[in-house]
Amino acid sequence: MAYATVDQLAAALRVTAAPANTPALQACLDAAASEIDHAVDRLETNPIPTGDALAQRVNVLRGVEWWKSNDAAFGVIGFDQTGALQAPRDGFARHERTLIPLKEQFGVA
């Protein structure tokens, strides 16, 4: 379950949520929420509280990245004025660091 709404993601993208794009917006939020759930590794008996601001913000930020990933399918974003720009390579790692306060289980290395 996503931690943010389609309207929040649409606002961050500066687009209007409409029936035509709602499924794609929701898919981006759901993908980001799956990454969040994996990163925080919480027990099923102690889920992230509904409305948690940190989870919500990361859900929106990563949802934006998922939405825009189609424009950088091969890791490069092309612009006429700047030439080809390489997309960040750390994937979800920076968001994982942001989510540490919500992390419940830490593995032993």
C-alpha positions as MATLAB code, in Angstrom:
seq = 'MAYATVDQLAAALRVTAAPANTPALQACLDAAASEIDHAVDRLETNPIPTGDALAQRVNVLRGVEWWKSNDAAFGVIGFDQTGALQAPRDGFARHERTLIPLKEQFGVA';
ca = [
       0.000    0.000    0.000;
       1.370    3.400   -0.978;
       2.182    6.023    1.650;
       1.175    8.935   -0.588;
      -1.774    9.684   -2.830;
      -2.020   10.020   -6.585;
      -2.897   13.688   -6.092;
       0.301   14.260   -4.077;
       2.405   12.637   -6.783;
       0.618   14.546   -9.537;
       1.259   17.811   -7.677;
       4.973   16.979   -7.357;
       5.076   16.255  -11.085;
       3.095   19.399  -11.861;
       0.489   17.398  -13.777;
      -3.216   16.912  -13.228;
      -4.385   13.505  -12.049;
      -6.956   12.275  -14.542;
      -8.549    8.900  -15.274;
      -6.092    8.394  -18.139;
      -2.934    8.769  -16.027;
      -4.147    7.631  -12.596;
      -3.194    3.944  -13.087;
       0.355    4.901  -14.122;
       0.689    7.362  -11.224;
      -0.547    4.722   -8.776;
       1.863    2.142  -10.214;
       4.762    4.535   -9.557;
       3.617    5.043   -5.958;
       3.151    1.307   -5.443;
       6.639    0.540   -6.802;
       8.139    3.154   -4.494;
       6.142    1.803   -1.529;
       7.490   -1.704   -2.192;
      11.016   -0.310   -2.077;
      10.229    1.535    1.153;
       8.797   -1.596    2.775;
      11.866   -3.600    1.773;
      14.269   -0.937    3.027;
      12.700   -0.448    6.448;
      12.203   -4.197    7.056;
       9.542   -3.793    9.712;
       7.728   -6.624   11.435;
       4.218   -7.335   10.169;
       2.928   -6.572   13.657;
       4.458   -3.070   13.553;
       3.837   -1.463   10.144;
       4.780    2.104    9.298;
       2.067    4.298   10.831;
      -0.506    5.656    8.411;
       0.316    9.244    7.523;
       4.002    9.008    8.489;
       5.540   12.145    6.956;
       8.927   10.594    6.187;
       7.478    7.568    4.394;
       5.051    9.820    2.546;
       7.802   12.174    1.354;
      10.059    9.362    0.167;
       7.078    7.746   -1.559;
       6.423   10.958   -3.504;
      10.100   11.584   -4.331;
      10.716    8.028   -5.514;
       7.367    8.036   -7.327;
       8.575   11.052   -9.305;
      11.725    9.135  -10.221;
       9.693    6.118  -11.333;
       7.441    8.376  -13.426;
      10.397   10.013  -15.133;
      12.320    6.770  -15.577;
      10.727    6.245  -18.983;
      12.611    9.319  -20.173;
      15.911    7.793  -19.031;
      15.321    4.160  -19.899;
      19.000    3.560  -20.702;
      20.415    5.755  -17.939;
      20.826    8.804  -20.144;
      18.595   11.834  -20.503;
      19.078   13.787  -23.716;
      18.515   17.522  -24.002;
      19.147   19.751  -26.991;
      20.697   22.528  -24.926;
      22.927   20.452  -22.631;
      23.699   17.251  -24.474;
      23.231   13.855  -22.869;
      22.989   13.831  -19.076;
      23.588   10.625  -17.143;
      20.898    9.652  -14.642;
      22.003    9.029  -11.017;
      23.295    5.482  -10.476;
      22.536    4.979   -6.824;
      18.929    3.972   -7.434;
      17.156    3.764   -4.117;
      20.271    3.997   -1.892;
      19.871    7.673   -0.989;
      16.243    7.082   -0.054;
      17.264    4.108    2.104;
      19.519    6.409    4.101;
      16.619    8.826    4.552;
      14.418    6.009    5.859;
      16.835    4.819    8.592;
      14.673    6.340   11.377;
      11.847    4.014   10.286;
      14.029    0.908    9.934;
      13.195   -1.771   12.447;
      15.531   -4.694   11.733;
      19.215   -4.501   10.947;
      21.072   -7.541    9.692;
      24.345   -8.668   11.165;
      27.216   -8.354    8.717;
];
